[in-house]
Amino acid sequence: MVTPNGKPRIGSLEALTLASLTVAAWIATHRYHGIWHDAIFYAGQAVFHLDPTPFARDLFFAYGSQDRFTVFTGLYARAIVWLGLPNAAALLLGLAHVVWLAGVAWLLRGILAGAFFWAGVVLVATLPATYGSLGLLSYGESFLTARVWSEAFSLLAIGCILRGHRATALLAVALAAAMHPVIAFAAALFVFAYGFALRQQVWLAGIASLLVLVLGQAGMAPFASLGQKMDPLWLGLSVIRSPFVFLDHWQSGEYREPLFFALLLSAAALASAADHRRLWWAALAVVVGGMGLAWLAVYWPGVVLIQMQPWRVLWLVKILAIAAGVRLVQEFWPVSSYCRLLLGGLVACVFTLDSTGLASAVPLLALLVARRRFAVEPAVPVWLRRIGWLAVGAVVLESVFWQLRLAAGSFDFGDPGLARLAVADCLFIFSKEGGWIVFPVLVLTVWWLLHHRPAFGLGLLAASTAVLAYFAAHWQRHSPDQVLLDELRETGHPQLSAIIGPGHLTYWGNGLEHLWFVLHRGSYASFHQAAGTIFYRQTAIEAERRISRLKKLGLPDARFDWLPPVDKQEAEVPVSLGGLIHVCHDPILDFVVLAQSVPGAEPLLTFSLHRPEPKYRLYACAALRALPDPFPAGG
């Protein structure tokens, strides 16, 4: 920590201090809130892996699930046996985050240096990580899925191939594919484009094609379906349920970010130093390959092509584009005031991508390329440079101001519940909303102090370690309700389990998680269970049938359409005896659990879970089927 003469070692202090701040930034923007979002599906598949019998008629599992394409759920299931579901989920996510952050640091260390390296890591960690349509998906998720593990191994693979470790890179890609082949596809494309010469690529492509053909002839999934197209019925249901999968259903504004990434990577490939150009060309190949295949799926809706969702390469493209942007700053900032002004303009473009930023970035990137390739640098008067920087500053400050105003919207100071939030909760909320502004500035400030005020080194290390320790201690949110729910998932509900047996099928209104994780029982249908529509034709058809029947109950999860057209939105239907009878007339359904009372229907059991309220009502369908169906034709 110190030299023989008592002076601090800047290198060691810098690494420890900035690493502590970077990890703290990651934790502050990736708090764990339990099993939610797509973590429900992966936890459900792990529970299914342990005992598939109760889920034989569950909509999500009845006709097959994505479980067969990953080894993750098997590992998850083993962890559940050893630790229980809540602890297993938290531990596996925590480990995934460690590997993920190490992977991105390993990758960026091969591209960036000094303050630019730390800036790159903290930007990847804190910038909004969403990609694709509707912002549904993000890299480095804060809930447990196979995706986050696949991303971690993919990042390690790219870091290895950048250093020439081809065998290790291929092993890491294989591990990523074993976790989630769709996510690993981006890393495989990059390793293929960067790590092999043209002749090797031709040979590898030929061998891969032959292998795919052999596996297809052998009937091995998914290769056996490579030549098959989705029939109109299946395709139509898939578009209704998951329009974000199909590029022709994206909004025009959702293309701005991918196009900007492609422009940035193209400029980096043309303008960067020669030793990095292959890197950016390979990244550009990932963009073109992934998005090109996604557009092919629009015109030729092949089953496998749609299921692999090649546009998901954007998760890796976004990370590489951030690296490319920081690398351009590293290379061009010291060159001249003209180059610095161009870089400032590009920063302003990033903040205005939703309006004029994309169009404005084109000439700025072209000028950077011209400066590198042709040494074109016009003389810019001082007064014009000042005006340019004033314009850049105005654009950036205005954008930051509104972003912070929107972030402040998360704090409804008129809500009495806000006063009951712990300090840690408030800090995590603010970090999630505004951390992408605060943490990069903080890291760069600390780096400057370490290099220009070395006497502050030990104090800065102590402060950054304290910040890290604080956020790490509060990483998992333990609300009273969540604690009680986790206990319930461990102990189960013996009274209810004695009535709803393993062979029964139940509809629990907005209560899929209770059936899967408390009772370990199959669920009849819900909006979320229809997520397998693009993977299995029969799941699509059966999901539409079951959910159409559920619509008579009028509950929010009785919806098949992702977002029903405005002119076709239906008014919410109150729960009625007729709707309950109609649902129960499906012979495969045994029980219905509702939070609402149904006038005219006597529940078999009234119960609560982990709190006195709300109380749920369990209705047996056998008795209700004896009554005539008020909607015999489903109308």
C-alpha positions in Angstrom: 0.0 0.0 0.0 2.9 2.4 0.6 6.4 2.8 -0.8 9.5 2.4 1.5 9.7 6.2 1.9 6.1 6.2 3.2 4.3 7.6 0.1 1.2 5.7 -1.1 1.4 3.5 -4.2 -0.9 5.2 -6.7 -1.3 2.0 -8.7 -2.6 -0.1 -5.9 -4.7 2.6 -4.4 -6.2 3.4 -7.8 -7.1 -0.2 -8.4 -8.6 -0.8 -5.0 -10.4 2.5 -4.7 -11.9 2.6 -8.2 -12.8 -1.1 -8.2 -14.7 -0.6 -4.9 -16.6 2.3 -6.4 -17.4 0.4 -9.6 -18.7 -2.6 -7.7 -20.7 -0.3 -5.5 -22.2 1.4 -8.6 -23.1 -2.0 -9.9 -24.8 -3.1 -6.7 -26.6 0.2 -6.3 -28.2 -0.1 -9.7 -28.8 -3.9 -9.5 -30.6 -4.4 -6.2 -32.2 -7.8 -5.7 -36.0 -7.7 -5.1 -36.7 -11.5 -5.2 -38.3 -13.7 -7.8 -40.2 -11.5 -10.2 -40.3 -10.8 -14.0 -38.8 -13.6 -16.0 -37.2 -15.0 -12.9 -40.6 -16.5 -12.2 -40.3 -18.7 -15.4 -36.8 -20.0 -14.5 -37.8 -20.7 -10.9 -40.9 -22.5 -12.2 -38.8 -24.6 -14.5 -36.5 -25.5 -11.7 -39.4 -26.6 -9.5 -40.8 -28.5 -12.5 -37.4 -30.2 -12.9 -37.6 -31.5 -9.4 -41.1 -33.0 -9.8 -42.8 -32.7 -13.2 -45.9 -34.7 -12.3 -48.0 -31.9 -10.8 -47.3 -29.7 -13.9 -48.4 -32.2 -16.5 -51.4 -30.1 -17.6 -50.0 -26.7 -16.7 -50.2 -24.4 -19.8 -46.5 -23.4 -19.6 -45.2 -27.0 -19.4 -47.9 -29.2 -21.0 -46.5 -29.1 -24.5 -42.8 -28.5 -23.7 -40.9 -25.6 -22.3 -37.5 -23.9 -22.9 -36.1 -26.1 -20.1 -34.8 -28.6 -22.6 -32.5 -26.0 -24.2 -30.5 -25.1 -21.0 -28.6 -26.8 -18.3 -29.3 -23.9 -16.0 -32.6 -25.1 -14.5 -31.0 -28.4 -13.6 -28.3 -26.6 -11.6 -31.0 -24.3 -10.2 -33.0 -27.3 -9.1 -30.0 -28.8 -7.2 -29.4 -25.5 -5.5 -33.1 -25.4 -4.4 -32.7 -28.9 -2.9 -29.7 -27.7 -0.9 -30.7 -24.2 0.1 -34.4 -23.7 -0.6 -35.9 -21.6 -3.4 -35.4 -18.1 -1.9 -31.8 -18.6 -0.9 -30.9 -20.5 -4.1 -32.2 -17.7 -6.2 -30.3 -15.0 -4.3 -27.1 -17.0 -4.2 -27.1 -17.9 -7.9 -27.9 -14.3 -8.9 -25.1 -12.9 -6.6 -22.6 -15.3 -8.2 -23.8 -14.4 -11.7 -23.3 -10.7 -11.0 -19.7 -11.4 -9.8 -18.9 -13.3 -12.9 -20.7 -10.8 -15.1 -18.8 -7.7 -13.7 -15.5 -9.6 -13.9 -16.3 -10.6 -17.5 -17.0 -7.0 -18.6 -13.9 -5.7 -16.8 -11.9 -8.5 -18.5 -13.3 -7.5 -21.9 -12.8 -3.7 -21.5 -9.3 -4.1 -20.1 -8.3 -5.4 -23.5 -9.7 -2.2 -25.2 -9.4 0.7 -22.8 -6.7 2.0 -20.4 -6.5 4.3 -17.4 -9.4 6.5 -16.5 -11.1 5.5 -19.7 -11.2 1.8 -18.6 -12.9 2.7 -15.3 -15.3 5.1 -17.1 -16.2 2.3 -19.6 -16.9 -0.3 -16.8 -19.0 2.1 -14.7 -21.0 3.3 -17.8 -21.8 -0.3 -18.8 -22.8 -1.0 -15.2 -25.0 2.1 -14.7 -26.4 3.2 -18.1 -29.9 2.0 -18.9 -29.3 -1.6 -20.0 -32.5 -2.1 -22.0 -32.5 -3.2 -25.6 -35.0 -4.2 -28.3 -38.6 -3.3 -28.6 -40.6 -1.9 -25.6 -37.5 -2.0 -23.4 -38.6 -5.4 -22.1 -35.1 -6.9 -22.0 -31.9 -5.7 -20.5 -28.4 -7.0 -20.0 -27.1 -7.8 -16.5 -30.6 -8.4 -15.1 -31.3 -7.9 -11.4 -33.3 -11.1 -11.2 -32.2 -14.6 -11.8 -32.4 -16.0 -15.3 -30.2 -18.2 -17.5 -29.6 -15.1 -19.6 -27.5 -13.3 -17.0 -25.2 -16.4 -16.7 -25.0 -16.7 -20.5 -24.0 -13.1 -20.8 -21.3 -13.5 -18.1 -19.7 -16.4 -20.0 -20.1 -14.5 -23.3 -18.2 -11.5 -22.0 -15.4 -13.8 -20.7 -15.3 -15.4 -24.2 -14.8 -12.1 -25.9 -12.2 -11.0 -23.4 -10.3 -14.2 -24.1 -10.5 -14.0 -27.9 -9.3 -10.4 -27.8 -6.1 -11.7 -26.2 -5.7 -14.6 -28.6 -6.9 -17.3 -26.2 -9.0 -19.1 -28.8 -9.5 -22.4 -27.0 -10.6 -20.7 -23.8 -12.9 -18.4 -25.8 -14.6 -21.4 -27.5 -15.0 -23.1 -24.1 -16.6 -20.0 -22.7 -19.0 -19.7 -25.7 -19.9 -23.4 -25.2 -20.7 -22.6 -21.5 -22.8 -19.6 -22.5 -24.7 -21.7 -25.1 -25.3 -24.4 -22.5 -27.0 -21.7 -20.3 -28.9 -19.8 -23.0 -28.2 -20.4 -26.7 -30.1 -17.4 -27.9 -27.9 -15.0 -25.8 -24.7 -16.9 -26.6 -25.4 -16.4 -30.4 -24.0 -12.9 -30.2 -20.7 -14.1 -28.6 -20.4 -16.9 -31.1 -20.8 -14.5 -34.0 -18.1 -12.2 -32.5 -15.6 -15.0 -31.8 -16.2 -16.4 -35.3 -15.7 -12.9 -36.9 -12.7 -11.8 -34.8 -10.9 -15.0 -33.9 -10.6 -16.7 -37.3 -9.1 -15.9 -40.6 -11.2 -15.9 -43.8 -10.1 -19.4 -44.8 -10.8 -20.8 -41.4 -14.2 -19.1 -41.3 -15.1 -20.9 -44.6 -14.0 -24.2 -43.2 -15.9 -23.7 -40.0 -19.0 -22.6 -41.8 -18.9 -25.7 -43.9 -18.3 -28.0 -41.0 -21.1 -26.4 -39.0 -23.5 -26.6 -42.0 -22.7 -30.3 -42.4 -23.2 -31.0 -38.7 -26.5 -29.1 -38.6 -27.7 -31.2 -41.6 -26.7 -34.5 -39.9 -28.4 -33.5 -36.6 -31.5 -32.4 -38.6 -31.7 -35.7 -40.4 -31.4 -37.5 -37.0 -34.4 -35.6 -35.8 -32.6 -33.7 -33.0 -34.3 -30.5 -31.9 -34.1 -27.7 -32.9 -32.2 -28.7 -36.0 -35.0 -30.9 -37.3 -37.2 -27.8 -37.6 -34.7 -25.7 -39.6 -36.6 -25.9 -42.9 -40.1 -25.5 -41.3 -42.1 -22.3 -41.5 -44.7 -21.3 -39.0 -48.2 -21.9 -40.4 -50.5 -18.8 -40.5 -52.4 -19.8 -37.4 -49.3 -20.2 -35.2 -47.6 -17.2 -36.7 -50.7 -15.0 -36.1 -51.1 -16.1 -32.5 -47.3 -15.5 -32.0 -47.5 -11.9 -33.3 -50.5 -11.2 -31.1 -48.9 -12.5 -28.0 -45.3 -11.4 -28.6 -45.1 -8.6 -31.2 -41.7 -7.5 -29.9 -40.2 -10.7 -31.4 -40.9 -9.5 -34.9 -39.0 -6.5 -36.3 -41.8 -5.3 -38.5 -43.9 -4.7 -35.4 -41.3 -2.5 -33.7 -42.1 1.2 -33.6 -39.9 3.4 -35.8 -38.3 5.1 -32.8 -37.1 1.7 -31.5 -34.7 1.5 -34.4 -32.8 4.7 -33.5 -30.6 3.1 -30.9 -29.5 0.0 -32.9 -28.8 2.3 -35.9 -26.7 4.6 -33.7 -24.8 1.6 -32.4 -24.1 0.5 -36.0 -22.9 4.0 -36.9 -20.7 4.3 -33.9 -19.1 0.9 -34.5 -18.6 1.7 -38.2 -16.9 5.0 -37.3 -14.7 3.2 -34.7 -13.7 0.6 -37.4 -12.7 3.3 -39.8 -11.2 5.8 -37.4 -9.6 3.8 -34.6 -6.0 2.8 -34.5 -5.1 -0.1 -36.7 -4.7 -2.6 -33.9 -8.3 -2.2 -32.9 -10.1 -2.0 -36.2 -10.7 -5.8 -36.5 -12.4 -5.6 -33.1 -15.0 -3.0 -34.3 -15.5 -4.8 -37.7 -16.3 -8.0 -35.8 -18.7 -6.0 -33.5 -20.3 -4.6 -36.7 -20.6 -8.1 -38.1 -22.6 -9.1 -35.0 -25.0 -6.2 -35.6 -25.4 -7.0 -39.3 -25.7 -10.8 -38.8 -28.2 -10.6 -35.9 -30.4 -7.9 -37.3 -30.2 -9.4 -40.9 -31.4 -12.8 -39.7 -34.2 -11.1 -37.7 -35.4 -9.3 -40.9 -35.2 -12.6 -42.8 -37.6 -14.0 -40.3 -40.1 -11.3 -41.2 -40.1 -12.4 -44.9 -39.5 -16.1 -44.3 -41.0 -17.0 -40.9 -38.9 -20.1 -40.2 -39.7 -21.8 -36.9 -36.1 -21.9 -35.6 -35.3 -18.4 -37.1 -38.2 -16.9 -35.1 -37.4 -18.8 -31.9 -33.7 -17.9 -31.9 -34.7 -14.1 -31.9 -31.4 -13.1 -33.5 -32.1 -9.4 -32.8 -31.1 -10.2 -29.2 -27.5 -9.7 -30.3 -28.3 -6.1 -29.3 -27.4 -6.9 -25.7 -23.8 -7.4 -26.7 -23.8 -4.7 -29.4 -24.8 -2.2 -26.8 -21.9 -3.0 -24.5 -19.4 -3.0 -27.4 -20.9 0.3 -28.7 -20.3 1.9 -25.2 -16.7 0.6 -25.4 -16.3 2.0 -28.9 -17.5 5.4 -27.8 -15.1 5.5 -24.9 -12.3 4.3 -27.1 -12.9 7.1 -29.6 -12.7 9.6 -26.7 -9.5 8.0 -25.5 -7.9 8.2 -29.0 -9.2 11.6 -30.2 -9.5 13.7 -27.0 -5.7 14.4 -26.9 -5.5 15.1 -30.6 -6.9 18.7 -30.9 -9.6 21.1 -29.8 -11.4 20.3 -33.1 -11.6 16.6 -32.3 -12.8 17.4 -28.7 -15.6 19.5 -30.1 -16.7 16.7 -32.4 -16.7 14.3 -29.4 -18.7 16.7 -27.4 -21.2 16.9 -30.2 -21.5 13.1 -30.2 -22.2 13.1 -26.5 -25.0 15.6 -27.2 -26.3 13.2 -29.9 -26.5 10.4 -27.3 -28.7 12.5 -25.1 -31.0 13.4 -28.0 -31.4 10.0 -29.8 -35.2 10.2 -29.4 -35.2 13.3 -31.6 -32.4 14.6 -33.8 -29.5 12.8 -32.3 -29.2 10.0 -34.9 -29.2 12.3 -37.9 -26.8 14.7 -36.2 -24.4 11.9 -35.4 -23.8 11.0 -39.1 -21.8 14.1 -40.1 -20.0 14.2 -36.8 -18.8 10.6 -37.1 -17.9 11.2 -40.8 -15.7 14.2 -39.7 -13.9 12.0 -37.2 -13.3 9.4 -39.8 -12.0 12.1 -42.2 -9.7 13.4 -39.5 -8.2 10.0 -39.0 -8.0 8.7 -42.6 -7.3 11.9 -44.5 -6.0 14.3 -41.8 -8.9 16.7 -42.6 -9.1 19.3 -39.8 -10.5 22.7 -40.7 -9.4 25.7 -38.7 -12.2 26.5 -36.2 -12.2 30.0 -34.7 -12.1 30.2 -31.0 -15.5 32.0 -30.9 -17.1 29.2 -32.9 -15.6 26.5 -30.6 -17.1 28.4 -27.6 -20.5 28.6 -29.2 -20.3 24.9 -30.0 -19.4 23.9 -26.5 -22.2 26.2 -25.2 -24.6 24.4 -27.4 -23.3 21.0 -26.3 -23.5 22.0 -22.7 -27.1 23.3 -23.1 -28.3 20.1 -24.7 -26.6 17.8 -22.2 -27.7 19.9 -19.1 -31.3 20.1 -20.4 -31.4 16.4 -20.9 -29.9 15.6 -17.5 -32.3 18.1 -15.9 -35.3 16.3 -17.3 -33.9 12.9 -16.6 -33.5 13.9 -12.9 -36.9 15.4 -12.9 -38.3 12.1 -14.2 -36.2 10.2 -11.6 -37.7 12.5 -8.9 -41.1 11.3 -10.0 -40.2 8.0 -8.4 -40.4 9.9 -5.1 -44.0 10.9 -4.5 -43.5 13.1 -1.6 -47.2 13.3 -1.0 -47.3 9.5 -0.4 -47.2 8.8 3.3 -45.6 5.5 2.4 -42.5 7.3 1.3 -41.8 8.4 4.9 -41.7 4.8 5.9 -39.0 3.9 3.4 -35.6 3.2 4.9 -32.7 5.3 3.9 -31.2 2.4 2.0 -34.4 2.0 0.0 -34.3 5.7 -1.0 -30.7 5.5 -2.0 -31.2 2.4 -4.1 -34.2 4.0 -5.9 -32.2 7.2 -6.6 -29.2 5.1 -7.8 -31.4 3.1 -10.2 -32.8 6.2 -11.7 -29.9 8.6 -11.6 -26.8 6.4 -11.0 -25.8 6.6 -14.7 -25.1 10.3 -14.1 -23.7 10.3 -10.5 -21.4 7.3 -10.6 -19.4 8.0 -13.8 -18.8 11.6 -12.5 -17.8 10.2 -9.1 -15.4 7.6 -10.5 -13.7 10.2 -12.8 -13.4 12.7 -9.9 -11.8 10.1 -7.7 -9.4 9.1 -10.4 -8.4 12.8 -10.9 -7.9 13.2 -7.1 -5.7 10.1 -6.9 -3.5 11.4 -9.7 -3.4 15.0 -8.7 -3.9 14.9 -4.9 -2.2 11.6 -3.9 -2.3 12.6 -0.2 -6.0 11.9 -0.3 -5.5 8.3 -1.5 -6.0 6.4 1.8 -9.0 8.5 2.7 -10.6 7.9 -0.7 -9.9 4.2 -0.4 -11.6 4.1 3.1 -14.6 6.1 1.8 -15.1 4.0 -1.3 -14.8 0.8 0.8 -17.4 2.1 3.2 -19.8 2.9 0.2 -19.3 -0.6 -1.2 -19.9 -2.2 2.2 -23.1 -0.2 2.7 -24.6 -1.1 -0.6 -23.5 -4.7 -0.4 -25.2 -5.0 3.1 -28.5 -3.8 1.6 -28.3 -5.5 -1.8 -31.2 -7.8 -1.0 -34.3 -6.0 -0.1 -36.0 -7.6 2.9 -39.5 -6.1 3.1 -41.8 -7.7 5.7 -44.1 -9.1 3.0 -41.2 -10.6 1.1 -39.8 -12.2 4.2 -43.2 -13.8 5.0 -43.7 -14.9 1.4 -40.2 -16.5 1.3 -41.1 -18.4 4.5 -44.3 -19.5 2.9 -42.5 -20.8 -0.1 -40.3 -22.9 2.2 -43.1 -24.3 4.4 -45.9 -24.5 1.9 -49.6 -24.4 2.8 -50.6 -27.9 4.2 -54.3 -27.2 4.4 -54.6 -26.1 0.8 -52.2 -28.8 -0.5 -54.4 -31.4 1.1 -57.3 -30.2 -1.1 -55.5 -29.4 -4.3 -53.7 -32.6 -5.1 -50.8 -33.1 -7.5 -53.1 -34.3 -10.2 -55.4 -31.3 -10.0 -55.4 -28.3 -12.3 -56.2 -24.9 -10.7 -56.8 -21.4 -11.9 -55.6 -18.8 -9.3 -56.5 -15.3 -10.3 -53.3 -13.3 -10.5 -51.7 -16.0 -8.4 -49.5 -18.1 -10.7 -46.5 -17.8 -8.3 -48.5 -19.2 -5.4 -49.5 -22.3 -7.3 -45.9 -22.8 -8.6 -43.8 -21.9 -5.5 -46.1 -22.4 -2.5 -48.2 -25.4 -3.5 -46.0 -26.8 -6.3 -49.1 -27.3 -8.4 -50.0 -26.8 -12.0 -51.7 -23.6 -13.2 -54.6 -23.6 -15.7 -53.7 -20.4 -17.6 -52.5 -16.8 -17.3 -51.1 -14.1 -19.6 -47.6 -15.0 -18.4 -47.9 -18.7 -19.1 -48.6 -17.9 -22.7 -45.0 -16.8 -23.1 -44.2 -20.1 -24.8 -46.4 -19.3 -27.7 -43.5 -18.9 -30.2 -41.8 -22.1 -29.1 -44.7 -24.6 -29.4 -47.6 -24.5 -31.7 -49.9 -26.4 -29.4 -49.1 -24.0 -26.5 -50.2 -21.1 -28.7 -53.5 -22.7 -29.6 -54.3 -24.0 -26.2 -53.3 -20.6 -24.6 -55.7 -18.8 -26.8 -58.5 -21.3 -26.0 -58.0 -21.3 -22.2 -57.5 -17.5 -21.9 -60.6 -16.8 -24.1 -62.6 -18.8 -21.6 -61.0 -16.9 -18.6 -62.0 -13.6 -20.1 -65.5 -14.1 -18.7 -64.0 -13.7 -15.3 -62.6 -10.3 -16.2 -59.3 -10.5 -14.3 -56.1 -8.7 -15.6 -54.2 -11.9 -16.2 -57.0 -13.3 -18.5 -55.4 -11.6 -21.5 -53.7 -13.2 -24.5 -52.9 -10.1 -26.5 -49.7 -8.3 -25.5 -51.4 -4.9 -25.9 -54.9 -5.1 -27.3 -55.6 -2.4 -29.9 -57.3 0.7 -28.4 -60.4 0.2 -30.5 -60.8 -3.4 -29.3 -60.1 -2.9 -25.6 -62.9 -4.4 -23.5 -64.3 -3.0 -20.4 -63.4 -4.9 -17.2 -66.0 -7.5 -16.5 -67.0 -7.9 -12.8 -66.5 -11.4 -11.5 -69.9 -13.1 -11.7 -71.4 -16.5 -11.1 -72.0 -17.0 -14.8 -68.3 -16.3 -15.6 -67.2 -18.7 -12.9 -69.5 -21.4 -14.2 -68.3 -20.9 -17.7 -64.7 -21.2 -16.7 -65.4 -24.4 -14.7 -67.2 -26.0 -17.7 -63.7 -26.7 -19.1 -63.4 -30.4 -18.0 -59.7 -30.1 -17.3 -60.1 -27.5 -14.6 -60.6 -28.7 -11.0 -60.4 -25.5 -8.8 -60.6 -21.8 -9.1 -59.0 -19.5 -6.5 -60.2 -15.8 -6.4 -59.6 -12.9 -4.1 -63.1 -11.6 -4.9 -66.3 -13.2 -3.6 -68.7 -14.4 -6.2 -72.3 -13.7 -5.4 -74.3 -16.9 -5.5 -71.3 -19.2 -5.3 -70.3 -20.9 -2.0 -66.5 -21.4 -1.7 -65.2 -24.7 -0.6 -62.6 -23.0 1.5 -61.8 -19.4 2.6 -58.2 -18.9 3.5 -55.3 -16.5 3.7 -51.6 -16.9 3.0 -49.0 -15.0 5.0 -51.3 -12.2 6.2 -54.8 -12.0 7.7 -55.9 -10.1 4.6 -56.7 -10.5 1.8 -58.6 -13.7 2.1 -58.9 -16.0 -0.9 -61.8 -18.2 -1.8 -61.4 -21.7 -3.3 -64.2 -22.9 -5.6 -64.5 -26.5 -6.7 -65.4 -26.8 -10.3 -67.1 -30.2 -10.1 -70.1 -28.8 -8.3 -70.3 -25.7 -10.6 -70.2 -27.9 -13.8 -73.5 -29.4 -12.7 -75.1 -25.9 -13.5 -75.8 -25.0 -17.1 -73.1 -23.0 -18.9 -74.5 -19.5 -19.5 -72.0 -19.1 -22.4 -72.2 -22.5 -24.2 -70.6 -21.2 -27.3 -68.0 -19.1 -25.4 -69.7 -15.9 -26.4 
